[in-house]
Amino acid sequence: MVIKVFLASSSGSTAIKKKQQDVVGFLEALKVDYTQLDIACNEENRMWMRQNVPEDKKPSNGIPLPPQIFNEESYCGDYDTFFDAKEDNSVYSFLGLPPPPGSKEAIQADKAPIVENGTHEEETNAEETNGEGNLDDDSLSKEVPEEERNGDAHGEDEEEQAQGAEEEEHNEGEEEVAEGETAGDEATEGETAGEEAPAEEEEEAVEETEEVTEDTAREAEEEAEEEEELRQLEEEEEPEVVEEEEEEVEETQEEEAE
């Protein structure tokens, strides 16, 4: 039985190369005899692989991608099923090979019959015990009234169920209250943050308004000072103009007198 691994030696996909290396490396680590068949350089290998992969295992486009694994003519699976088998320690079963003695898969296979036999023995013992128990119950039922035998046990079961239901309701109520308080705290924090943000914006707006007011007042003071200076200059110039006019009048009168 030869394991056939169909690969693409010249694949341009990094993912396909890594998957092929993973399969080959694991088979070599297990010392499993296998043969690599290149589908990139051999058209016969490509066609054989595509024809022998089951239809239900092919992708939606109908073209299976490497790596594909066969045991002689039997299809084992692709990389995904190989990976799952590796994770479950069932690679030999996946390949259709008997696990070597001492391997994890062989140990698991040896444990399975033991578990089955043990379960069977337990079931047999349980059946025998039940048979004897039924006889004892019949004999006891004649001596002890049915109400006394079943009443106490039934009542205890009901009390335990009622207590369990009350505890569950109490725990659920506490969880709901805690969740409500947490939601309330978060809402309060959100409102506080929302109030702080407008307050900061208002303070900044007030500061900007004060700065604008100070600038306006300063400009008004400067304009008032300029107006005062102009007024003073005008007042100083008016007497000089009057004196010049008077002098001109006097000169004109003198000239007329002459």
C-alpha positions in Angstrom: 0.0 0.0 0.0 1.6 3.2 -1.2 0.4 6.6 -0.2 0.3 9.1 -3.1 0.6 12.8 -2.5 -0.3 14.9 -5.6 1.7 18.2 -5.5 2.4 21.2 -7.7 6.1 21.9 -7.7 5.8 25.2 -9.5 2.7 26.6 -7.8 2.6 30.4 -7.5 0.5 30.3 -4.4 2.3 30.6 -1.1 -0.6 29.0 0.8 -0.5 25.9 -1.4 3.2 25.6 -1.0 2.9 25.7 2.8 0.2 23.1 2.8 2.2 20.8 0.7 5.3 21.2 2.9 3.1 20.5 6.0 1.8 17.2 4.6 5.1 16.0 3.3 7.0 17.0 6.5 4.5 15.2 8.7 4.5 12.0 6.7 8.3 12.0 6.8 8.2 12.5 10.6 5.9 9.5 10.9 8.2 7.6 8.6 5.3 6.7 6.3 6.2 5.5 2.8 4.7 7.9 0.2 5.2 9.0 -3.4 5.1 12.6 -4.6 3.3 13.0 -7.9 3.8 16.4 -9.6 0.8 17.8 -11.5 2.6 20.9 -12.7 5.0 19.0 -15.0 2.9 15.9 -15.7 -0.5 16.3 -17.4 -1.3 12.6 -16.8 -0.9 13.1 -13.0 -3.1 16.2 -13.2 -5.9 14.4 -15.1 -5.8 11.3 -12.9 -6.0 13.4 -9.7 -9.0 15.4 -11.0 -10.8 12.3 -12.2 -10.4 10.3 -9.0 -11.3 13.0 -6.4 -15.0 12.3 -5.5 -17.5 14.8 -6.8 -18.8 15.6 -3.3 -15.2 16.5 -2.2 -14.5 18.8 -5.1 -14.8 22.6 -4.6 -17.6 24.6 -6.2 -15.6 25.2 -9.4 -15.0 21.5 -9.8 -11.2 21.7 -9.9 -9.5 20.2 -6.8 -6.2 21.9 -5.7 -3.1 20.2 -4.3 -2.2 18.6 -2.0 -4.5 15.7 -2.6 -3.8 12.4 -0.8 -4.6 8.8 -2.0 -3.9 5.3 -0.7 -3.2 3.5 -4.0 -6.6 4.1 -5.8 -8.6 5.1 -2.7 -9.1 8.7 -2.0 -8.0 9.8 1.5 -8.7 13.6 1.5 -7.3 17.0 0.9 -5.2 19.2 3.2 -8.2 20.3 5.5 -9.2 16.7 6.2 -5.5 15.7 6.7 -5.1 18.6 9.2 -8.2 17.5 11.1 -6.9 14.0 11.3 -3.6 15.2 12.6 -5.3 17.3 15.3 -7.3 14.2 16.4 -4.3 11.8 16.4 -5.9 9.7 13.7 -3.6 10.2 10.7 -3.1 6.4 10.2 -6.9 5.9 10.0 -7.1 8.8 7.6 -4.4 7.2 5.4 -6.0 3.7 5.7 -2.9 2.3 7.5 -2.7 0.3 10.7 -1.1 2.4 13.5 2.3 1.2 14.7 2.5 -0.3 18.2 3.1 2.4 20.9 1.8 5.3 18.8 -0.9 7.5 20.3 -3.4 6.3 17.8 -2.6 2.6 18.6 -3.0 3.4 22.4 -6.4 5.0 21.7 -7.5 2.1 19.6 -6.5 -0.4 22.4 -8.5 1.6 25.0 -11.7 1.6 22.9 -12.5 -2.2 23.4 -11.7 -2.0 27.1 -14.2 0.8 27.5 -16.8 -1.1 25.5 -16.3 -4.3 27.5 -16.4 -2.4 30.8 -19.6 -0.7 29.8 -21.1 -4.0 28.9 -20.1 -5.6 32.2 -21.5 -2.6 34.1 -24.8 -2.9 32.2 -25.0 -6.6 32.9 -24.3 -6.0 36.6 -26.9 -3.3 36.6 -29.5 -5.6 35.0 -28.7 -8.3 37.6 -28.9 -5.8 40.4 -32.2 -4.4 39.1 -33.6 -7.9 38.9 -32.7 -8.6 42.6 -33.8 -5.2 43.6 -37.3 -5.8 42.1 -37.7 -8.9 44.1 -36.7 -7.0 47.3 -39.1 -4.2 46.4 -41.9 -6.6 45.9 -41.3 -8.2 49.2 -41.0 -4.8 50.9 -44.1 -3.5 49.3 -46.1 -6.2 51.1 -44.7 -5.2 54.5 -44.6 -1.4 54.1 -47.6 0.6 52.8 -47.0 2.3 49.5 -47.8 5.8 50.9 -45.1 5.5 53.6 -42.5 4.2 51.1 -43.1 6.9 48.4 -44.5 9.8 50.3 -41.4 10.9 52.2 -39.0 10.6 49.2 -41.5 12.4 46.9 -42.0 15.2 49.4 -38.2 15.7 49.9 -37.7 15.9 46.1 -40.4 18.6 45.8 -38.9 20.6 48.7 -35.4 20.4 47.1 -36.8 21.5 43.7 -38.7 24.4 45.3 -35.6 25.5 47.2 -33.5 25.3 44.0 -36.0 27.4 42.1 -36.1 30.0 44.8 -32.3 30.2 44.9 -32.2 30.6 41.1 -34.8 33.4 41.1 -32.9 35.1 43.9 -29.6 34.9 42.0 -31.3 36.2 38.8 -32.8 39.1 40.7 -29.4 40.1 42.2 -27.8 39.9 38.8 -30.5 42.1 37.2 -30.2 44.6 40.1 -26.4 44.7 39.6 -26.7 45.1 35.9 -29.2 47.9 36.4 -26.9 49.7 38.9 -24.0 49.3 36.4 -26.1 50.7 33.6 -27.2 53.6 35.8 -23.6 54.4 36.8 -22.6 54.4 33.2 -25.5 56.7 32.2 -24.7 59.1 35.1 -21.1 59.2 34.0 -22.2 59.9 30.4 -24.5 62.7 31.6 -21.8 64.2 33.8 -19.4 64.2 30.8 -22.0 65.7 28.6 -22.6 68.5 31.2 -18.9 69.2 31.6 -18.3 69.6 27.9 -20.9 72.4 27.4 -19.7 74.1 30.6 -16.1 74.1 29.2 -17.4 75.5 25.9 -19.3 78.2 27.7 -16.2 79.2 29.7 -14.2 79.4 26.6 -16.9 81.5 24.9 -17.0 83.9 27.9 -13.2 84.3 27.9 -13.3 85.0 24.1 -16.1 87.6 24.7 -14.1 89.3 27.5 -11.1 89.5 25.2 -13.2 91.0 22.4 -14.7 93.5 24.9 -11.2 94.5 26.2 -10.0 95.0 22.6 -13.1 97.1 21.8 -12.6 99.2 24.9 -9.0 99.7 24.1 -9.8 100.8 20.5 -12.5 103.2 21.8 -10.0 104.8 24.2 -7.4 105.2 21.4 -10.1 106.8 19.2 -11.1 109.2 22.0 -7.5 110.2 22.6 -7.0 110.9 18.9 -10.2 113.0 18.8 -9.1 114.9 21.9 -5.7 115.7 20.2 -7.4 116.9 17.0 -9.7 119.1 19.0 -6.8 120.6 20.9 -4.9 121.3 17.7 -8.0 122.9 16.2 -8.4 125.1 19.3 -4.7 126.1 19.1 -5.0 126.9 15.4 -8.1 129.1 15.7 -6.5 132.1 17.6 -3.6 132.1 15.1 -6.0 132.4 12.2 -8.0 135.1 13.9 -4.8 137.1 14.6 -3.7 136.7 11.0 -7.0 137.9 9.7 -6.9 140.9 12.1 -3.4 141.8 10.9 -4.5 141.6 7.3 -7.5 143.9 8.0 -5.3 146.5 9.7 -2.9 146.5 6.8 -5.7 147.0 4.4 -7.1 149.9 6.4 -3.7 151.5 6.6 -3.2 151.2 2.8 -6.6 152.8 2.2 -5.8 155.6 4.6 -2.7 156.5 2.8 
